[in-house]
Amino acid sequence: MSVTGIRNLLACILVAVFAIALWPQAASHTQATYDAAAHSAERKFNHIEQNGKLAHPDSTPTVLTEREINAWFSSGQADLPKGVRNLRLQADPGIIHGTADVDFDQVTGGRYSGNPLMSLFSGVHQVTADAHAQGANGVGQVHIDSVSLDGVAVPRMALEYFVDHYIHPKYPDLGIDSRFKLPNRIDGADVGSHQVTIIQR
């Protein structure tokens, strides 16, 4: 899978969790600092892609920090889903906390069912999500623990209905519990404190 494929995979996961995304950037950092961090992330993505093409990839871990990932998403280089903006991520061991501004009318294409629960998913809202995430033996797993819109928790039934009607048609393998093959010979992806460590084999 190409770097574009990795980006798309990340974007798909973000859609499934309504943007498990990126940690707020401290205002004290300069734009130049974030540009350098975005370039660093891009170099690491390129390394992952090229390393994955080798018969025997270098198993030296590739570490992506929150700052690098945040800067990369903010730089406009990521092919994010339509309607998803201002992605932010915070990583704790095994857990991702995220926020994003989501225009649900763009995400759904303006299509709504008669279910009154779906009235939650219209207009623009700040979405926060918590998820357990890990990758091992070449397989990634994401479990959505909770989602809220503008600080109000989304009922599980409404979340499941939204995923079934608007996420599964585009991304059949993604949902509240997602399991997927990792690209580029990635064997493991460990979510640690403020960073993600990628191991290829």
C-alpha contacts under 8 A as a table, 3 or more apart, distances in Angstrom:
res1	aa1	res2	aa2	distance
1	M	4	T	7.77
1	M	5	G	5.32
1	M	6	I	6.84
1	M	49	E	7.25
1	M	183	P	5.76
1	M	184	N	5.81
2	S	5	G	4.84
2	S	6	I	6.43
2	S	49	E	6.05
2	S	184	N	7.87
3	V	6	I	4.98
3	V	7	R	6.24
3	V	45	F	6.23
3	V	46	N	6.46
3	V	49	E	6.04
4	T	7	R	4.99
4	T	8	N	6.10
4	T	79	D	7.82
5	G	8	N	5.00
5	G	9	L	6.05
6	I	9	L	5.00
6	I	10	L	6.22
6	I	183	P	7.16
7	R	10	L	5.13
7	R	11	A	6.12
7	R	78	A	6.05
7	R	79	D	6.30
7	R	80	L	7.96
8	N	11	A	4.86
8	N	12	C	6.05
8	N	79	D	6.41
8	N	80	L	7.45
9	L	12	C	5.09
9	L	13	I	6.32
10	L	13	I	5.18
10	L	14	L	6.18
11	A	14	L	4.93
11	A	15	V	6.22
11	A	79	D	6.97
11	A	80	L	5.35
11	A	81	P	6.15
12	C	15	V	5.09
12	C	16	A	6.26
12	C	81	P	7.54
12	C	171	Y	7.17
12	C	174	L	7.69
13	I	16	A	5.05
13	I	17	V	6.41
13	I	19	A	7.60
13	I	20	I	7.50
13	I	174	L	7.16
14	L	17	V	5.31
14	L	18	F	5.71
14	L	19	A	4.03
14	L	20	I	5.09
14	L	21	A	6.78
15	V	18	F	4.76
15	V	19	A	5.55
15	V	20	I	7.99
15	V	81	P	6.86
15	V	167	I	7.34
16	A	19	A	7.28
16	A	163	V	7.13
16	A	167	I	6.36
16	A	174	L	6.12
16	A	175	G	5.57
16	A	176	I	7.04
17	V	20	I	5.61
17	V	129	A	6.58
17	V	131	A	7.84
17	V	144	I	6.42
17	V	147	V	7.61
17	V	175	G	7.72
17	V	176	I	7.23
18	F	100	A	7.67
18	F	102	V	7.59
18	F	127	V	6.68
18	F	128	T	7.73
18	F	129	A	7.11
18	F	147	V	7.76
19	A	84	V	7.33
19	A	87	L	6.72
19	A	98	G	6.52
19	A	99	T	6.34
19	A	100	A	5.74
19	A	127	V	7.28
19	A	128	T	7.56
19	A	129	A	7.16
20	I	87	L	7.68
20	I	88	R	7.57
20	I	89	L	6.59
20	I	96	I	6.81
20	I	97	H	6.47
20	I	98	G	4.38
20	I	99	T	6.40
20	I	100	A	7.73
20	I	128	T	7.58
20	I	129	A	5.95
20	I	130	D	7.17
20	I	131	A	7.56
21	A	87	L	4.80
21	A	88	R	4.28
21	A	89	L	4.06
21	A	90	Q	7.52
21	A	96	I	7.90
21	A	97	H	7.21
21	A	98	G	4.38
21	A	99	T	5.71
21	A	100	A	6.72
22	L	66	E	7.16
22	L	69	I	7.32
22	L	70	N	5.40
22	L	87	L	4.97
22	L	88	R	2.17
22	L	89	L	2.35
22	L	90	Q	5.91
22	L	97	H	7.89
22	L	98	G	5.64
22	L	99	T	6.61
22	L	100	A	7.95
23	W	66	E	6.55
23	W	67	R	7.76
23	W	70	N	6.59
23	W	87	L	7.84
23	W	88	R	4.11
23	W	89	L	3.46
23	W	90	Q	4.38
23	W	91	A	7.87
23	W	97	H	7.95
23	W	98	G	6.86
23	W	99	T	7.84
24	P	70	N	7.80
24	P	88	R	5.51
24	P	89	L	6.99
24	P	90	Q	7.87
25	Q	29	H	7.70
25	Q	67	R	7.23
25	Q	70	N	7.30
26	A	29	H	5.98
27	A	30	T	7.75
29	H	33	T	6.27
29	H	34	Y	7.37
30	T	33	T	5.21
30	T	34	Y	6.71
31	Q	34	Y	5.13
31	Q	35	D	6.09
32	A	35	D	4.95
32	A	36	A	6.17
33	T	36	A	5.22
33	T	37	A	6.26
34	Y	37	A	4.87
34	Y	38	A	6.04
34	Y	67	R	7.62
34	Y	68	E	7.59
34	Y	71	A	5.26
35	D	38	A	5.11
35	D	39	H	6.25
35	D	71	A	6.83
35	D	75	S	7.40
36	A	39	H	5.13
36	A	40	S	6.15
37	A	40	S	4.95
37	A	41	A	6.27
37	A	67	R	6.55
37	A	68	E	4.57
37	A	69	I	7.87
37	A	71	A	5.91
37	A	72	W	7.19
38	A	41	A	5.12
38	A	42	E	6.24
38	A	68	E	5.44
38	A	69	I	7.03
38	A	70	N	7.77
38	A	71	A	4.76
38	A	72	W	4.17
38	A	73	F	7.87
38	A	75	S	6.73
39	H	42	E	4.98
39	H	43	R	6.16
39	H	72	W	7.38
40	S	43	R	5.14
40	S	44	K	6.32
40	S	68	E	6.60
41	A	44	K	5.08
41	A	45	F	6.22
41	A	64	L	6.78
41	A	68	E	5.27
41	A	69	I	6.32
41	A	72	W	6.34
42	E	45	F	5.06
42	E	46	N	6.17
42	E	72	W	7.25
43	R	46	N	5.04
43	R	47	H	6.16
44	K	47	H	4.93
44	K	48	I	6.16
44	K	62	T	7.12
44	K	64	L	7.63
45	F	48	I	5.06
45	F	49	E	6.26
46	N	49	E	5.11
46	N	50	Q	6.18
47	H	50	Q	5.19
47	H	51	N	5.75
48	I	51	N	5.16
48	I	52	G	5.95
48	I	62	T	7.84
48	I	184	N	6.79
48	I	200	Q	7.96
49	E	52	G	5.20
49	E	53	K	6.75
49	E	184	N	5.91
50	Q	53	K	5.36
50	Q	54	L	7.18
51	N	54	L	5.56
51	N	57	P	5.29
51	N	58	D	6.61
51	N	184	N	7.62
51	N	200	Q	7.83
52	G	55	A	7.98
52	G	57	P	6.03
52	G	184	N	4.30
52	G	185	R	5.13
52	G	186	I	7.36
52	G	200	Q	7.08
53	K	57	P	7.50
53	K	184	N	6.97
53	K	185	R	7.96
54	L	57	P	5.15
56	H	201	R	6.72
57	P	185	R	7.85
57	P	200	Q	6.26
57	P	201	R	5.47
58	D	200	Q	6.83
58	D	201	R	6.98
59	S	199	I	5.86
59	S	200	Q	5.17
59	S	201	R	5.58
60	T	199	I	6.75
60	T	200	Q	7.67
61	P	197	T	6.25
61	P	198	I	5.54
61	P	199	I	4.85
61	P	200	Q	7.42
62	T	197	T	5.70
62	T	198	I	5.04
62	T	199	I	6.50
63	V	195	Q	6.76
63	V	196	V	5.81
63	V	197	T	4.43
63	V	198	I	6.24
64	L	68	E	6.40
64	L	69	I	6.75
64	L	195	Q	5.64
64	L	196	V	5.29
64	L	197	T	6.33
64	L	198	I	7.93
65	T	68	E	5.25
65	T	69	I	6.32
65	T	194	H	6.16
65	T	195	Q	4.26
65	T	196	V	6.42
66	E	69	I	5.16
66	E	70	N	5.84
66	E	89	L	6.91
66	E	90	Q	6.89
66	E	91	A	7.42
66	E	194	H	5.49
66	E	195	Q	5.50
66	E	196	V	7.93
67	R	70	N	5.14
67	R	71	A	5.97
68	E	71	A	5.21
68	E	72	W	6.06
69	I	72	W	5.05
69	I	73	F	6.25
70	N	73	F	5.32
70	N	74	S	6.09
70	N	87	L	7.49
70	N	88	R	6.32
70	N	89	L	7.08
71	A	74	S	4.99
71	A	75	S	5.91
72	W	75	S	5.14
72	W	76	G	7.14
72	W	77	Q	6.41
72	W	78	A	6.96
73	F	76	G	5.94
73	F	77	Q	6.46
73	F	78	A	5.46
73	F	87	L	7.01
74	S	77	Q	7.76
74	S	86	N	7.10
74	S	87	L	7.52
75	S	78	A	7.64
76	G	79	D	7.67
80	L	84	V	6.66
81	P	84	V	5.77
81	P	107	V	7.62
82	K	106	Q	6.25
82	K	107	V	6.10
83	G	102	V	5.51
83	G	103	D	4.69
83	G	104	F	6.68
83	G	105	D	7.74
83	G	106	Q	5.09
83	G	107	V	5.57
84	V	87	L	7.49
84	V	100	A	6.72
84	V	101	D	6.01
84	V	102	V	4.69
84	V	103	D	6.52
84	V	107	V	7.87
85	R	100	A	5.91
85	R	101	D	5.15
85	R	102	V	6.31
86	N	99	T	7.83
86	N	100	A	5.26
86	N	101	D	5.87
87	L	98	G	7.43
87	L	99	T	5.95
87	L	100	A	4.54
87	L	101	D	7.24
88	R	98	G	5.60
88	R	99	T	5.27
88	R	100	A	6.32
89	L	96	I	6.82
89	L	97	H	5.85
89	L	98	G	4.56
89	L	99	T	6.72
90	Q	96	I	5.89
90	Q	97	H	5.11
90	Q	98	G	6.25
90	Q	194	H	6.27
91	A	94	G	7.71
91	A	95	I	5.96
91	A	96	I	4.67
91	A	97	H	6.27
91	A	191	V	6.56
91	A	192	G	6.35
91	A	193	S	5.63
91	A	194	H	4.72
91	A	195	Q	6.31
91	A	196	V	7.86
92	D	95	I	5.10
92	D	96	I	6.26
92	D	97	H	7.92
92	D	191	V	6.83
92	D	192	G	5.47
92	D	193	S	4.50
92	D	194	H	6.20
93	P	190	D	8.00
93	P	191	V	5.46
93	P	192	G	4.11
93	P	193	S	5.38
94	G	132	H	5.67
94	G	133	A	5.68
94	G	134	Q	6.35
94	G	190	D	7.12
94	G	191	V	5.00
94	G	192	G	6.30
95	I	130	D	7.10
95	I	131	A	5.67
95	I	132	H	4.48
95	I	133	A	5.90
95	I	191	V	6.74
96	I	130	D	5.79
96	I	131	A	5.37
96	I	132	H	6.33
96	I	133	A	6.88
96	I	191	V	7.65
97	H	128	T	7.44
97	H	129	A	5.87
97	H	130	D	4.57
97	H	131	A	6.65
98	G	128	T	5.50
98	G	129	A	5.23
98	G	130	D	6.40
99	T	126	Q	6.92
99	T	127	V	5.43
99	T	128	T	4.30
99	T	129	A	6.43
100	A	126	Q	5.72
100	A	127	V	5.31
100	A	128	T	6.67
101	D	124	V	6.82
101	D	125	H	5.72
101	D	126	Q	4.48
101	D	127	V	6.06
102	V	107	V	7.86
102	V	124	V	5.49
102	V	125	H	5.53
102	V	126	Q	6.31
102	V	127	V	6.67
103	D	106	Q	5.57
103	D	107	V	6.47
103	D	122	S	7.36
103	D	123	G	5.58
103	D	124	V	4.20
103	D	125	H	6.63
104	F	107	V	4.75
104	F	108	T	5.91
104	F	110	G	7.97
104	F	121	F	5.73
104	F	122	S	5.06
104	F	123	G	5.53
104	F	124	V	6.16
104	F	125	H	7.82
105	D	108	T	5.37
105	D	109	G	5.65
105	D	110	G	4.85
105	D	111	R	7.81
105	D	121	F	7.82
105	D	122	S	5.58
105	D	123	G	5.75
105	D	124	V	7.75
106	Q	109	G	4.94
106	Q	110	G	6.60
107	V	110	G	7.86
108	T	111	R	5.57
108	T	112	Y	7.50
108	T	166	Y	6.27
112	Y	118	M	6.84
113	S	118	M	6.99
114	G	118	M	7.71
115	N	118	M	5.68
115	N	119	S	7.81
116	P	119	S	5.61
117	L	120	L	6.06
117	L	158	A	5.69
118	M	121	F	5.39
118	M	122	S	7.59
118	M	158	A	7.01
118	M	162	F	7.17
119	S	122	S	5.97
125	H	149	L	5.99
125	H	150	D	5.98
126	Q	149	L	5.76
126	Q	150	D	5.12
126	Q	151	G	7.97
127	V	147	V	7.05
127	V	148	S	5.77
127	V	149	L	4.79
127	V	150	D	6.34
127	V	151	G	7.92
128	T	147	V	5.69
128	T	148	S	5.34
128	T	149	L	6.66
128	T	150	D	7.91
128	T	151	G	7.67
129	A	144	I	7.42
129	A	145	D	7.52
129	A	146	S	5.63
129	A	147	V	4.40
129	A	148	S	6.52
130	D	144	I	6.23
130	D	145	D	5.46
130	D	146	S	5.41
130	D	147	V	6.68
131	A	142	V	6.56
131	A	143	H	5.40
131	A	144	I	4.34
131	A	145	D	5.02
131	A	146	S	7.09
132	H	142	V	5.72
132	H	143	H	5.19
132	H	144	I	6.59
132	H	145	D	7.04
133	A	140	G	7.52
133	A	141	Q	5.67
133	A	142	V	4.43
133	A	143	H	6.48
133	A	191	V	6.93
134	Q	140	G	5.82
134	Q	141	Q	5.46
134	Q	142	V	6.71
134	Q	188	G	7.74
134	Q	189	A	5.91
134	Q	190	D	5.78
134	Q	191	V	6.43
135	G	138	G	6.71
135	G	139	V	5.43
135	G	140	G	4.10
135	G	141	Q	6.11
135	G	182	L	7.66
135	G	187	D	7.26
135	G	188	G	4.69
135	G	189	A	4.39
135	G	190	D	6.34
136	A	139	V	5.44
136	A	140	G	6.56
136	A	187	D	5.86
136	A	188	G	4.34
136	A	189	A	6.58
137	N	187	D	5.06
137	N	188	G	6.15
138	G	181	K	6.02
138	G	182	L	5.34
138	G	185	R	7.08
138	G	186	I	5.78
138	G	187	D	4.11
138	G	188	G	6.06
139	V	179	R	6.85
139	V	180	F	5.65
139	V	181	K	4.60
139	V	182	L	5.32
139	V	187	D	7.28
139	V	188	G	7.52
140	G	178	S	7.92
140	G	179	R	5.66
140	G	180	F	5.26
140	G	181	K	6.11
140	G	182	L	5.86
140	G	188	G	7.91
140	G	189	A	7.52
141	Q	177	D	7.41
141	Q	178	S	5.53
141	Q	179	R	4.55
141	Q	180	F	6.62
142	V	176	I	7.65
142	V	177	D	5.88
142	V	178	S	5.14
142	V	179	R	6.69
143	H	176	I	5.75
143	H	177	D	4.58
143	H	178	S	6.43
144	I	147	V	7.66
144	I	176	I	5.15
144	I	177	D	6.54
146	S	153	A	7.44
146	S	154	V	7.63
147	V	153	A	6.05
147	V	154	V	5.73
147	V	159	L	7.95
148	S	151	G	5.58
148	S	152	V	5.05
148	S	153	A	4.08
148	S	154	V	5.11
149	L	152	V	5.22
149	L	153	A	6.46
149	L	154	V	6.76
154	V	158	A	6.69
154	V	159	L	6.45
155	P	158	A	5.34
155	P	159	L	6.33
156	R	159	L	5.04
156	R	160	E	6.11
157	M	160	E	5.19
157	M	161	Y	6.16
158	A	161	Y	5.06
158	A	162	F	6.13
159	L	162	F	5.17
159	L	163	V	6.19
160	E	163	V	5.17
160	E	164	D	6.10
160	E	176	I	7.22
161	Y	164	D	5.14
161	Y	165	H	6.19
162	F	165	H	5.29
162	F	166	Y	5.71
162	F	167	I	7.15
163	V	166	Y	5.48
163	V	167	I	4.69
163	V	168	H	6.12
163	V	175	G	6.07
163	V	176	I	7.43
164	D	167	I	6.12
164	D	168	H	5.33
164	D	169	P	7.53
164	D	175	G	7.75
165	H	168	H	6.45
165	H	169	P	6.72
166	Y	169	P	6.11
166	Y	170	K	7.27
167	I	170	K	5.64
167	I	171	Y	5.77
167	I	172	P	7.36
167	I	174	L	7.24
167	I	175	G	7.06
168	H	171	Y	4.82
168	H	172	P	4.28
168	H	173	D	7.04
168	H	174	L	6.49
168	H	175	G	6.90
169	P	172	P	5.92
171	Y	174	L	5.56
172	P	175	G	7.88
173	D	178	S	6.50
173	D	179	R	7.07
173	D	180	F	7.12
174	L	177	D	7.09
174	L	178	S	4.86
174	L	179	R	7.24
175	G	178	S	5.34
182	L	185	R	7.03
182	L	186	I	5.69
182	L	187	D	7.27
183	P	186	I	5.88
184	N	200	Q	7.65
185	R	200	Q	5.47
185	R	201	R	6.00
186	I	189	A	7.46
186	I	198	I	6.84
186	I	199	I	5.79
186	I	200	Q	4.24
186	I	201	R	6.52
187	D	198	I	7.79
187	D	199	I	5.68
187	D	200	Q	5.08
187	D	201	R	5.87
188	G	197	T	7.97
188	G	198	I	5.89
188	G	199	I	5.15
188	G	200	Q	6.94
189	A	196	V	6.65
189	A	197	T	5.57
189	A	198	I	4.64
189	A	199	I	6.45
190	D	196	V	5.57
190	D	197	T	5.07
190	D	198	I	6.62
191	V	195	Q	6.30
191	V	196	V	4.60
191	V	197	T	6.58
192	G	195	Q	5.30
192	G	196	V	5.77
192	G	197	T	7.40
